[in-house]
């Protein structure tokens, strides 16, 4: 018994430690796939979102910039705020992003840049506004299909965006202006002939956006309403005929009319009391895709007609709700118009 005591002691110590709570490190790859890959690509090469794997981008931004961007997003500029993630999860995602460019990023000191924002305004108008907008509102377009050329890896960010201004330090903005971004249209303005003081003035002007009313922040009163529902005073056949007339009257072309479950069940089992009408204005479709290719998820336009319990109901998605979820201020006005069109068509057909 005495000889076995050391072995017993070791076993007790082992059991003690394996019974302790295990604080496993967050899986950054899995978190990235769940929250980021759909926009930025599985390998960080971009898509709807910017390419995060560009080495010159990675070496130019700090971990704090990435963490703050994930946390606060870019209001009205596609990138949402991920408030659902805790600090450990955010840091894990950043570590995963860094794995694509395993060099050491530039450490930006927190020293404020001192410049003249009045002079900076003139310099900004001459050197920056063509890409970033006269008011710093950023370039137009999202992704690499329809909305920007495939050979353009990134659109100019909105410098007046409160999310960007929260994430970017003065020194990071200055370093970007001085060094440029290889692989993007952003050039080195030192090489373009500006002095360091000129660049300081531009940084001061950009920072002055914080004192102005934030742009690209919208409040949609009906954004929580996922769909509009109208009761038709007519039977199923008459309602569909009235909707067809109203759709054509709004300068849309009817693409097809089918049972809602067509293709999901055998043709003989399709429910003829649930019908979906697809219609499109191709100019609207092209304009929408040029703003944000994700609108392809809810275009072409469609309404659903359902006959149930002696009632005929007409359903339409609320484009303003989807626009809000996409976090793209450019899309809001277009989706506002789409919502009004849906209402006009359905009211014309059912009132």
Beta strands, then each sheet from edge to edge (+ up, - down):
strand 1: 227-232
strand 2: 253-259
strand 3: 274-280
strand 4: 301-308
strand 5: 311-317
sheet 1: 1+ 5- 4+ 3- 2+
end
